[in-house]
């Protein structure tokens, strides 16, 4: 990997790389969700837990994904990784770091929301 004239490590982030990693981390995050769901002993409380987690994860995930995509679009292709934090010289340039962060968090939460939707029928049958 090379470094460009501003000190940014090349190659820069691509959207599909961010999506791929976010989906993998989101799938790994399903394991604690299942463990936490099994930790709730009451059947109706367990259903409520899965419903609330799914709703909040979906709501926050959708908002973060849209916000991250907007920041990504606003940075006009100059997307940087968090390790390039030292190359940011102005407040406006910090948008180049915020877009991928919001996009990652949003996609991870959306995976958790979909997992809780899939988990709900299992929990309801217990």
N, C-alpha and C positions, 0 to 999 in steps of 0.2 A: 504494500500500500504506500502511496505517495502522499505528500503534503503539498497543498496549493500555496499560493502567495500569501494568503491570510493566515495560514497555519492550520487550516481545516484538513483533517485526515480524509483522504480520498479512498474509495469512492463514497459519494454521499449516499444518504438513505434513499431507498426506493419504497414506494407504497406497499408493494407485494411482500417485501422483506418484513416490514412492520406488521402487516396483517398475519403473515405466517407465524412469526414468533408470538404474537399476541394470542392467536388461537391455541398454540401449544401451551402457553402459560395459563390460559383460561381453562383448558382441559385438566391441567394439573391442579387448578383451584377447585375443581369439582370434588376431589377427594375430601378436603376439609368440610365441604358443604354436606356430603353424605354422612360423615362422622358426626357433625353437629346435629344433623337431623335425627340420627339414631340416638343421640344423647338426650333428646326430649322424650320423656316417658309417656306423657298423656297423648292419646291419639288425636284429639281435636286440636290440641296445642301444636302438635307436630305438623298438621295440615296448615294451620295458620302460619307457622314459622316458614314453611316452604313457600307459601303464597306471598308473604311479606318480603322475603328475601328475593323471590323472583320479580315481584313488582318493583321494588327499589332498585335492584340490579338492572332491570330493563329500562327504567326511567333515567337513572344516572348514566347508564351505558349509552343510551341513545343520545342524550344531551352531550356527553363527552365526545362521542364519535363525530357528531355534527360539528361541534366546536373545533375539534382537532382537524377535521377536514377543511374547515373554513380557514384556520390558521395556516394549514399546509398550502392552501390555494393562495392566501395572501402573501406568503413568503416568496412567491414567484420562482419556485424551483430551488431556492437556496436553503435546503433543509440540512440541518446539522445534527450530529449525535450529541448526547449529553457530555461525552468526553471532549467535545469541542467547545465547552463552556468558556474556556480562556480566550477564545477568538472573538467573543461577543464584545463589541466596543461601545455600542449605544443601546439605549432602552428599546428602540424599535427593532434592533437586530435580535432581541431575545425571542421574537416570534418564530425565528427559525428553529428554536429549541422546543417551544411550547407545543407546536403542532403535533409532532410525533408522540409527545408525552400524553396529550389528551387522547389522541387516536388509540394508542396502546391501552390506556386505562379503560376507555370506552368499549373496545372490542373484548377485553377480558371480562368486563361486567356483562356484556351481551351474551357471552358464552355461558356465564353463570346463570343468567336469566333463562336461557334455553334449557340448561340442565335442570333447573328447578321446575320448569314446565314438564319435563320428562320424568322427573322424580315424583311429581304430585300424584299421578295415578298409582304408583307403587305405595306411597305413604297412605293414600286413601284406602287401599285394600288391606292394610295391616290392622 
